[in-house]
Amino acid sequence: MVLPDLTHTQWLLAILAALGMGVSKAGFAGVGLLHVLIFAFLFGARTSTGIVLPMLLVGDLGAIGAFRRHARWDYMRRTLPPACAGVVLGATLMSRLNEATFKPLLGWIILVLTALQIARTFRQDWFGDVPQSPFFAWGMGLLAGATTMLANAGGPIMALYLLAVGLPKLEFTGTNAWFFFLINAFKVPFSIALGLIGRDTLLLNLVLVPAIVVGLFCGRWLIHRVPQRLFDALLLAFAALAALRLIGAF
């Protein structure tokens, strides 16, 4: 097993991304796209999805440890089956896309999800009147599953669903933690089959895990002291600019 040959600056970026991953799992949802962008720039859009996945599982476990008692399994039962179908759809698309095609696709996914996350931040009543119908749950679950397989960026989609059904903050966080732990675990065999997870990527994950743990503790400390709306807005602005760069807008 060999670690990637990165410069000091690139290692600092990788550590920053791992820290951001931990912070996002602790409740700062706006940070969730930061690690996707950094790892895409460091390792390529397609390859980075497999590098990120095991680290996401570590973050999911930390979030479950903090919020496991608040999960709403009735909502997870509605969204997990279509999300699994979405993962299969996303894996099928990934097997047919090369790096040149996947990079702008990832940029567009992140740009759209950033716009949705901004809308959710400033319009908290958005989707508030949507009926709790099985069609809505299946549609959002399918989209979340496909997006998280393609870009590890299904968080804003699931957040919109949980917002629409009106879950309180703790139930929102607990349900989200369990949902993504289960769906990320389901993604592992597909990522291995696509050659996105291997011994070298797991070694890199092992090196960066401490940063994720630190990020989880920092996130729990920060969430009581920093206005989350402002914090998320700044990072979402950065995510939008980086997504435009992936697309090739500048």
C-alpha positions in Angstrom: 0.0 0.0 0.0 1.3 3.4 -1.0 0.1 6.9 0.0 -0.5 9.4 -2.8 2.4 11.7 -3.7 1.0 15.0 -2.6 2.6 18.3 -2.0 2.5 19.9 1.5 -0.3 22.2 0.3 -2.3 19.3 -1.1 -2.0 17.4 2.2 -3.2 20.5 4.1 -6.2 20.6 1.7 -6.9 16.9 2.3 -6.8 17.4 6.1 -9.0 20.5 5.8 -11.5 18.4 3.8 -11.5 15.7 6.4 -12.0 18.2 9.1 -14.9 19.7 7.2 -16.4 16.3 6.8 -16.5 15.8 10.6 -17.9 19.3 11.1 -20.7 18.7 8.6 -21.7 15.4 10.3 -21.9 17.3 13.6 -24.7 19.5 12.2 -23.2 22.1 9.9 -24.9 21.0 6.8 -23.4 23.7 4.6 -19.9 22.3 5.0 -21.0 19.0 3.4 -20.0 20.0 -0.1 -16.6 21.3 0.8 -14.9 17.9 1.0 -16.5 16.8 -2.3 -14.9 19.7 -4.1 -11.4 19.5 -2.5 -11.0 15.7 -3.1 -12.3 16.2 -6.7 -9.6 18.7 -7.3 -6.9 16.5 -5.6 -7.7 13.1 -7.1 -10.2 13.7 -9.9 -14.0 13.8 -9.8 -14.7 10.1 -10.4 -11.8 8.6 -8.3 -12.5 10.9 -5.3 -16.0 9.4 -4.7 -14.3 6.1 -3.7 -11.7 7.9 -1.6 -14.4 9.9 0.3 -16.9 7.0 1.0 -15.1 5.2 3.8 -14.4 8.5 5.6 -18.1 9.4 5.3 -18.9 6.1 7.1 -16.6 7.1 9.9 -18.4 10.5 10.2 -21.8 8.8 10.0 -20.8 6.5 12.9 -19.8 9.6 15.0 -23.1 11.3 14.2 -25.1 8.2 15.1 -23.3 8.0 18.4 -24.4 11.6 19.2 -28.0 11.5 17.8 -29.0 7.8 17.6 -32.0 8.2 19.9 -33.7 10.8 17.8 -34.0 8.9 14.5 -37.4 8.6 12.9 -37.5 5.1 11.3 -40.9 5.7 9.7 -39.4 8.3 7.4 -36.4 6.1 6.7 -38.6 3.2 5.7 -40.2 5.5 3.1 -36.9 6.7 1.6 -34.4 3.9 1.9 -35.8 1.6 -0.8 -35.9 4.3 -3.5 -32.5 5.5 -2.4 -31.0 2.0 -2.9 -32.5 2.0 -6.4 -30.9 5.4 -6.9 -27.5 4.0 -5.9 -27.9 1.2 -8.5 -28.8 3.8 -11.1 -25.9 6.0 -10.2 -23.4 3.1 -10.3 -24.7 2.2 -13.8 -24.1 5.7 -15.0 -20.6 5.8 -13.4 -19.5 2.7 -15.2 -20.2 4.4 -18.5 -18.7 7.9 -17.8 -15.1 8.9 -18.2 -13.3 11.6 -16.3 -13.8 14.2 -18.9 -17.5 13.7 -18.8 -17.8 13.1 -15.1 -16.0 16.3 -13.9 -18.5 18.8 -15.4 -21.4 16.5 -14.3 -20.1 16.7 -10.8 -19.9 20.4 -11.1 -23.5 20.7 -12.2 -24.7 18.4 -9.4 -22.9 20.4 -6.8 -24.1 23.7 -8.3 -27.8 22.6 -8.3 -27.5 21.2 -4.8 -25.9 24.4 -3.6 -28.8 26.4 -4.9 -31.2 24.0 -3.2 -29.3 24.3 0.1 -29.3 28.1 -0.2 -33.0 28.1 -0.8 -33.5 25.8 2.2 -31.4 28.1 4.4 -33.2 31.3 3.5 -36.7 29.9 2.9 -37.2 27.5 5.7 -40.9 27.2 4.9 -40.1 25.9 1.4 -41.8 22.6 0.7 -43.7 23.1 4.0 -47.1 22.4 2.3 -46.1 19.4 0.4 -48.2 16.4 1.3 -46.5 13.5 2.9 -47.2 11.3 0.0 -45.3 8.1 -1.0 -44.7 9.6 -4.4 -42.7 12.5 -2.9 -40.8 10.2 -0.6 -39.9 7.9 -3.5 -38.9 10.8 -5.8 -36.6 12.4 -3.2 -35.2 9.1 -2.1 -34.4 8.0 -5.7 -32.7 11.4 -6.4 -30.7 11.3 -3.1 -29.5 7.8 -3.8 -28.4 8.5 -7.4 -26.7 11.8 -6.3 -24.8 10.3 -3.4 -23.5 7.5 -5.6 -22.4 9.9 -8.3 -20.9 12.6 -6.1 -21.3 11.7 -2.4 -23.5 14.8 -2.3 -27.0 13.6 -1.6 -27.2 15.5 1.7 -29.1 18.6 0.5 -31.7 16.4 -1.2 -32.4 14.4 2.0 -32.4 17.7 3.9 -35.1 19.1 1.7 -37.2 16.0 2.3 -36.8 16.0 6.0 -37.6 19.7 6.0 -40.7 19.2 4.0 -42.1 16.6 6.4 -41.4 19.0 9.3 -39.0 17.1 11.5 -37.6 19.0 14.6 -33.8 19.7 14.7 -32.8 16.7 16.8 -35.0 14.2 14.9 -33.8 15.8 11.6 -30.1 15.2 12.6 -30.7 11.7 13.9 -32.7 10.5 11.0 -30.2 12.0 8.5 -27.3 10.3 10.3 -28.8 6.8 10.2 -30.1 7.3 6.6 -26.6 8.1 5.3 -24.8 5.5 7.3 -27.1 2.8 5.8 -27.0 4.1 2.3 -23.2 4.7 2.4 -22.7 1.2 3.6 -24.9 -0.1 0.7 -22.7 1.9 -1.8 -19.4 0.2 -0.7 -19.7 -3.0 -2.9 -20.6 -0.9 -5.9 -17.6 1.4 -5.4 -15.3 -1.6 -5.0 -16.7 -3.2 -8.2 -16.0 0.1 -10.0 -12.4 0.1 -8.8 -12.9 3.2 -6.7 -11.9 1.7 -3.3 -8.6 -0.2 -2.9 -5.8 -0.8 -0.5 -4.1 2.5 -1.3 -7.3 4.6 -0.9 -8.0 2.8 2.4 -4.5 3.7 3.6 -5.2 7.4 2.8 -8.5 7.1 4.7 -6.7 5.7 7.7 -4.3 8.6 7.8 -7.2 11.2 7.6 -9.6 9.6 10.1 -8.1 11.5 13.0 -9.0 14.8 11.3 -12.6 13.6 10.8 -12.8 12.8 14.6 -11.4 16.3 15.4 -13.9 17.8 13.0 -16.8 16.1 14.8 -15.8 17.5 18.1 -15.1 20.9 16.6 -18.5 20.9 15.0 -20.3 20.1 18.2 -18.4 22.9 19.9 -18.9 25.4 17.1 -22.6 24.7 16.6 -23.3 26.4 20.0 -21.1 29.4 19.3 -21.2 30.3 15.6 -24.4 31.5 13.8 -25.0 28.4 11.6 -26.9 30.4 8.9 -23.9 32.7 8.3 -21.4 29.9 8.5 -23.3 27.8 6.0 -23.9 30.7 3.6 -20.2 31.5 3.3 -19.3 27.9 2.6 -22.1 27.5 0.1 -20.8 30.6 -1.7 -17.4 28.9 -1.9 -19.0 25.6 -3.1 -20.8 27.5 -5.9 -17.6 29.1 -7.1 -15.7 25.8 -7.0 -18.5 24.0 -8.9 -18.4 26.7 -11.6 -14.7 26.0 -12.0 -15.4 22.3 -12.3 -17.9 23.0 -15.0 -15.3 25.2 -16.7 -17.1 28.5 -16.4 -13.7 30.2 -15.5 
